[in-house]
């Protein structure tokens, strides 16, 4: 099991959260399983940026992003050097701390 810490997000997770996740599952699935309702408009097919997260701790322990993910990330709001798409991150053994950006670019839904 891997410890995942989610920093507070005003709408999705106001108090933050910490939970244990199974290694091998996507970070998006781990978040959803633990009640963190991150957007995932493309059904986790790496076709949008709505599950964009910023990995504040544990980034170097993750497998590198492939070219498709890198291309999609270029379209994300609030992109940082440690940004990833949660649908493409595989939970490993190293603890992760993630921040969900304040906004997403979701052309199908407005908040």
N, C-alpha and C positions, 0 to 999 in steps of 0.2 A: 504494500500500500504506500502511496505517496501523498504527502501533505500538500494541499492546494490552499493558498490564502488569496481571497478576493478582497481588494481594497474597496472601501465604501464608494458606492455610486448612487447618486441622489434618487434615481427612479428604480433601478433594477435590484440594488442591494444596499439600502441606506446605511446599514450598520456594519457592512463588510461580512465576511464569512471565512471560516476555516473548516476544511473537511478532508477526509482520506479518500483517495481515488485509486482505482485499479490501474496498474501499469498496463500499457498497451491500448487503452481506449483513447479516443480523441478528447482533447481538452473541452471541446464544445459539449460532447456527450456527458462528460464528468460534471460540468457546470449545470446542465439541464437536469441531470439525475439528482442533484443536490438542491434543486429549487432556485437556481440562479437562471432566470429566464432571459438569457442572452439571445439577441436576434440571430437568425440563421435562415435568411430568406431563400437561399438557393438549395436548401435541403442538404447542406454540407458537401456540395460538389465543387467547391472552389471557383464559383462563378459570380461571386459578389464580395462585398467587404463588410457585411453587416455583423459578422462575428469577430471583427478586429479587436484584438487585445494588445496591451502593452505589458511585456514580461519584465517586471521590476526586479525579480530575483529568480535565478535559475536559467536564464536565457542561454548561457554557454553550454549547459548540459543537454539542450535540445538538439535534435537532428537539424541540419541546415534546411532552410526553405528551398523548395525547387523553383524552377524558372516560372512556372505558372503562378505559384503563390506570390513570388516577387512581383510579377506583372500586375496581379490583382492589388497587392498592397500599395502600389503606386497611386491607386485611385482612392485609398482610404482617407477619411477625415482624421487629422491629428497624427499623421504618420510620424513615427520616431524610429531610430536605428534598432530598437529592440521590439518593434511591432511584429506581430504574427497574426495569422487567421486561426482562430481557435479550432476550426474544423480540420485544419491541417497539422496541428500539433499533436503528437502522440505522447501521452503521459509516460514518463520514464521513472527512474528511481529517485531522481533529485527533486527536492521540494521546489514548488513554484509559487511565486507571488505575482498576481496579475491585476492590472487595472483595466477596467472597461471604460473606453473613452466616453465622454459626455454625449457625443452625437455619432450617428452612423449615416451613411449615404444609402438610403433605402428608397428607391423610386416607386415602390409599390405601396408604401405605407407612410403616413405622416403622423407625427406626434405633436 
